[in-house]
Each structure stands twice: as C-alpha cells, then as structure tokens.
Amino acid sequence: MSPSITRVILYVKDMAKVADFYQRHFGFRPLPSARKDWLELVSEVGGCAIALHQASVAQKSGSAVKIVFGVADVRGFKQLKEAAGLKFGSIHVAEGFEFSNAKDPAGNSIQISSRGLS
C-alpha cells in the first residue's frame, strides 16, 4: 500500500492573512478548530489539505516548499486572479504544459500548472 499526501503544513506568522489568501484565490475552506495555533484548509474538490501552523517568534515564515495547484487553463486562471489582486510571474511553456509562479502572504512559493491535466 502506497501512502498519499494528506496535508502540507505551512508555518506562518499571520494565520488570518494566509488563510484568507487560500480561501479567496483557491476556494479552500477552513475546518472547525478550537486551537488558535492551527487551521486546516480543505478544497471543495478534495485532494491535499493545507494546514496553517502558527510560527514561533524565532521561526522564519515562508519555506522551501512550493504548492502547485492544477488548473487546466493557466492563462484564464491567472487573468481572473490578477483581477482579484494576486500577481503571478510570466507564464512558462514546457513540454506541452504551462505554469506560472507567485507567493502567498507568508512568502511561500505557489504555482498554477496545467501539467498532467491536458
């Protein structure tokens, strides 16, 4: 039996700001939690959850992780989200798919990509 990735944990300084970002731009919704240092966000379409963990005072926010969101129409998604304030870099074309990179409010790298969807 092969394991599957169930969640990615991001250590962030401003949990509310980062949670709003993933809710507004990618349609994630928070799961109920009584903890103030933990918030799990899930997608309406399933897949891997994003868990936000309050970073300690000494801990650096942002990490060497890149979260990739699969979208069939990279150009259309980029245009829609840029109108809502999310700025992406250039669209790159590689071996039959497109992708574009951005950062979340905590400095974590994110990407939209059509890889494997076309």
MILONU-789986 format. One line per 10 residues: number of its first residue (from 1); for each residue x, y, z of N, C-alpha, C. Coordinates in nm, 3 decimals. Layout:
NUM	X/Y/Z/X/Y/Z/X/Y/Z ~ ...
***
This chain:
1	0.084/-0.119/0.000/0.000/0.000/0.000/0.088/0.124/0.000 ~ 0.065/0.213/-0.094/0.142/0.336/-0.104/0.076/0.447/-0.024 ~ 0.155/0.525/0.049/0.097/0.637/0.123/0.061/0.751/0.029 ~ -0.032/0.833/0.072/-0.068/0.952/-0.006/-0.042/1.076/0.080 ~ -0.020/1.187/0.016/0.000/1.313/0.089/-0.138/1.365/0.128 ~ -0.161/1.381/0.256/-0.291/1.427/0.304/-0.294/1.574/0.338 ~ -0.178/1.631/0.375/-0.174/1.774/0.404/-0.033/1.825/0.394 ~ -0.021/1.952/0.366/0.105/2.025/0.369/0.091/2.126/0.482 ~ 0.189/2.130/0.572/0.184/2.225/0.684/0.273/2.344/0.652 ~ 0.216/2.463/0.661/0.291/2.587/0.642/0.300/2.658/0.775
11	0.421/2.694/0.817/0.441/2.772/0.939/0.437/2.918/0.900 ~ 0.341/2.991/0.955/0.318/3.130/0.914/0.304/3.222/1.034 ~ 0.337/3.347/1.015/0.326/3.448/1.122/0.182/3.501/1.132 ~ 0.118/3.526/1.018/-0.016/3.585/1.017/-0.115/3.483/0.960 ~ -0.169/3.399/1.047/-0.257/3.291/1.003/-0.382/3.343/0.932 ~ -0.442/3.449/0.982/-0.565/3.502/0.922/-0.541/3.549/0.779 ~ -0.432/3.619/0.758/-0.400/3.672/0.625/-0.373/3.559/0.525 ~ -0.298/3.458/0.567/-0.266/3.346/0.478/-0.391/3.261/0.453 ~ -0.473/3.240/0.555/-0.598/3.164/0.538/-0.690/3.235/0.438 ~ -0.703/3.365/0.452/-0.785/3.443/0.359/-0.735/3.429/0.216
21	-0.605/3.430/0.198/-0.545/3.416/0.066/-0.588/3.286/0.000 ~ -0.574/3.173/0.068/-0.608/3.043/0.010/-0.759/3.026/-0.007 ~ -0.837/3.089/0.078/-0.982/3.084/0.062/-1.026/3.167/-0.058 ~ -0.976/3.288/-0.067/-1.018/3.382/-0.172/-0.972/3.339/-0.311 ~ -0.848/3.298/-0.323/-0.793/3.272/-0.455/-0.804/3.126/-0.501 ~ -0.815/3.031/-0.408/-0.814/2.891/-0.448/-0.934/2.812/-0.396 ~ -1.029/2.877/-0.331/-1.153/2.811/-0.291/-1.142/2.714/-0.176 ~ -1.035/2.724/-0.095/-1.024/2.637/0.022/-1.117/2.689/0.131 ~ -1.160/2.599/0.219/-1.243/2.640/0.332/-1.183/2.584/0.460 ~ -1.197/2.658/0.570/-1.138/2.612/0.696/-1.223/2.504/0.762
31	-1.155/2.409/0.824/-1.224/2.311/0.907/-1.236/2.368/1.048 ~ -1.343/2.335/1.119/-1.356/2.385/1.257/-1.238/2.341/1.344 ~ -1.192/2.431/1.428/-1.079/2.400/1.516/-1.090/2.486/1.641 ~ -1.061/2.427/1.754/-1.061/2.501/1.881/-0.922/2.560/1.909 ~ -0.824/2.522/1.830/-0.687/2.567/1.852/-0.663/2.700/1.781 ~ -0.589/2.788/1.846/-0.556/2.917/1.786/-0.427/2.911/1.705 ~ -0.350/2.804/1.722/-0.222/2.793/1.652/-0.227/2.697/1.533 ~ -0.347/2.652/1.494/-0.362/2.553/1.388/-0.492/2.575/1.313 ~ -0.484/2.577/1.181/-0.604/2.587/1.099/-0.583/2.502/0.975 ~ -0.674/2.409/0.953/-0.663/2.323/0.836/-0.762/2.370/0.732
41	-0.713/2.386/0.609/-0.794/2.431/0.497/-0.808/2.317/0.398 ~ -0.930/2.293/0.351/-0.955/2.186/0.256/-1.020/2.242/0.130 ~ -0.997/2.170/0.023/-1.053/2.210/-0.106/-1.190/2.147/-0.125 ~ -1.276/2.217/-0.195/-1.409/2.164/-0.226/-1.400/2.041/-0.316 ~ -1.289/2.029/-0.391/-1.275/1.917/-0.484/-1.191/1.803/-0.428 ~ -1.152/1.814/-0.302/-1.073/1.708/-0.239/-0.925/1.728/-0.261 ~ -0.848/1.624/-0.236/-0.703/1.632/-0.252/-0.635/1.670/-0.122 ~ -0.516/1.719/-0.135/-0.431/1.752/-0.021/-0.479/1.879/0.050 ~ -0.483/1.874/0.182/-0.521/1.991/0.262/-0.398/2.078/0.288 ~ -0.423/2.205/0.320/-0.317/2.296/0.361/-0.343/2.329/0.507
51	-0.249/2.295/0.592/-0.262/2.325/0.735/-0.171/2.444/0.767 ~ -0.227/2.541/0.835/-0.150/2.658/0.877/-0.117/2.642/1.024 ~ 0.009/2.651/1.058/0.056/2.639/1.195/0.122/2.770/1.234 ~ 0.084/2.823/1.348/0.142/2.949/1.393/0.293/2.933/1.412 ~ 0.370/3.016/1.343/0.515/3.012/1.356/0.555/3.075/1.490 ~ 0.659/3.022/1.551/0.710/3.080/1.676/0.775/3.215/1.645 ~ 0.800/3.292/1.746/0.861/3.423/1.729/0.995/3.411/1.658 ~ 1.074/3.310/1.692/1.207/3.292/1.633/1.204/3.224/1.497 ~ 1.091/3.161/1.463/1.083/3.084/1.340/1.063/3.175/1.220 ~ 1.131/3.143/1.112/1.118/3.218/0.988/0.988/3.176/0.919
61	0.911/3.273/0.873/0.791/3.246/0.796/0.831/3.223/0.651 ~ 0.760/3.140/0.580/0.795/3.105/0.444/0.889/2.986/0.447 ~ 0.894/2.910/0.340/0.974/2.788/0.342/1.022/2.753/0.203 ~ 1.093/2.642/0.192/1.143/2.593/0.065/1.045/2.496/0.002 ~ 0.918/2.516/0.025/0.813/2.431/-0.030/0.739/2.511/-0.137 ~ 0.698/2.443/-0.242/0.613/2.508/-0.343/0.485/2.427/-0.354 ~ 0.373/2.492/-0.337/0.243/2.426/-0.353/0.198/2.450/-0.497 ~ 0.166/2.341/-0.566/0.125/2.350/-0.706/-0.025/2.321/-0.715 ~ -0.097/2.414/-0.775/-0.241/2.400/-0.798/-0.261/2.366/-0.945 ~ -0.325/2.253/-0.971/-0.353/2.212/-1.107/-0.472/2.287/-1.163
71	-0.450/2.357/-1.273/-0.558/2.427/-1.343/-0.545/2.398/-1.492 ~ -0.653/2.366/-1.558/-0.650/2.332/-1.700/-0.617/2.454/-1.785 ~ -0.665/2.572/-1.746/-0.645/2.695/-1.823/-0.561/2.793/-1.741 ~ -0.429/2.780/-1.752/-0.337/2.865/-1.673/-0.359/3.012/-1.707 ~ -0.369/3.045/-1.833/-0.384/3.186/-1.874/-0.514/3.246/-1.820 ~ -0.623/3.172/-1.832/-0.752/3.221/-1.784/-0.754/3.236/-1.633 ~ -0.699/3.138/-1.561/-0.695/3.143/-1.415/-0.609/3.261/-1.369 ~ -0.494/3.278/-1.433/-0.404/3.388/-1.398/-0.474/3.522/-1.418 ~ -0.540/3.538/-1.531/-0.610/3.664/-1.559/-0.721/3.691/-1.455 ~ -0.797/3.589/-1.423/-0.904/3.602/-1.324/-0.850/3.641/-1.188
81	-0.744/3.576/-1.143/-0.689/3.603/-1.010/-0.611/3.733/-1.005 ~ -0.548/3.774/-1.114/-0.480/3.903/-1.115/-0.581/4.016/-1.103 ~ -0.700/3.999/-1.159/-0.806/4.099/-1.143/-0.850/4.109/-0.997 ~ -0.828/4.001/-0.920/-0.863/3.999/-0.778/-0.743/4.033/-0.688 ~ -0.630/4.072/-0.749/-0.516/4.119/-0.670/-0.401/4.022/-0.652 ~ -0.408/3.900/-0.703/-0.299/3.803/-0.691/-0.209/3.815/-0.813 ~ -0.085/3.853/-0.792/0.009/3.875/-0.903/0.095/3.752/-0.927 ~ 0.093/3.703/-1.049/0.175/3.591/-1.092/0.289/3.643/-1.178 ~ 0.393/3.560/-1.191/0.501/3.590/-1.284/0.461/3.550/-1.425 ~ 0.558/3.549/-1.512/0.535/3.512/-1.652/0.482/3.369/-1.662
91	0.408/3.345/-1.769/0.364/3.209/-1.799/0.477/3.140/-1.876 ~ 0.514/3.023/-1.830/0.619/2.943/-1.894/0.554/2.824/-1.964 ~ 0.607/2.788/-2.079/0.559/2.673/-2.154/0.671/2.571/-2.157 ~ 0.638/2.448/-2.116/0.740/2.343/-2.110/0.677/2.208/-2.143 ~ 0.725/2.146/-2.247/0.686/2.010/-2.282/0.535/1.986/-2.279 ~ 0.459/2.076/-2.339/0.316/2.057/-2.353/0.230/2.104/-2.238 ~ 0.287/2.172/-2.140/0.206/2.229/-2.032/0.254/2.370/-2.002 ~ 0.170/2.445/-1.930/0.202/2.582/-1.892/0.203/2.594/-1.740 ~ 0.282/2.690/-1.689/0.281/2.718/-1.545/0.320/2.862/-1.520 ~ 0.283/2.910/-1.401/0.317/3.045/-1.357/0.332/3.043/-1.206
101	0.425/3.123/-1.154/0.457/3.124/-1.011/0.413/3.252/-0.942 ~ 0.388/3.240/-0.811/0.353/3.354/-0.726/0.397/3.321/-0.583 ~ 0.364/3.408/-0.490/0.393/3.388/-0.347/0.266/3.412/-0.268 ~ 0.250/3.337/-0.158/0.140/3.366/-0.067/0.185/3.476/0.029 ~ 0.097/3.527/0.116/0.134/3.637/0.205/0.247/3.605/0.302 ~ 0.274/3.476/0.327/0.383/3.438/0.418/0.514/3.417/0.343 ~ 0.512/3.435/0.210/0.633/3.418/0.132/0.654/3.279/0.077 ~ 0.557/3.189/0.096/0.567/3.054/0.040/0.544/3.059/-0.110 ~ 0.621/2.980/-0.184/0.605/2.972/-0.329/0.482/2.890/-0.364 ~ 0.406/2.941/-0.461/0.292/2.868/-0.515/0.304/2.869/-0.666
111	0.235/2.777/-0.730/0.238/2.768/-0.874/0.102/2.721/-0.923 ~ 0.061/2.771/-1.039/-0.051/2.715/-1.111/0.009/2.643/-1.232 ~ -0.041/2.524/-1.261/0.019/2.443/-1.368/-0.086/2.355/-1.434 ~ -0.072/2.342/-1.564/-0.161/2.251/-1.639/-0.094/2.115/-1.660 ~ 0.021/2.093/-1.600/0.092/1.966/-1.616/0.004/1.848/-1.574 ~ -0.009/1.753/-1.660/-0.087/1.633/-1.631/-0.238/1.651/-1.647 ~ -0.282/1.771/-1.684/-0.425/1.797/-1.699/-0.469/1.806/-1.844 ~ -0.373/1.810/-1.935/-0.410/1.825/-2.076/-0.393/1.696/-2.151
***
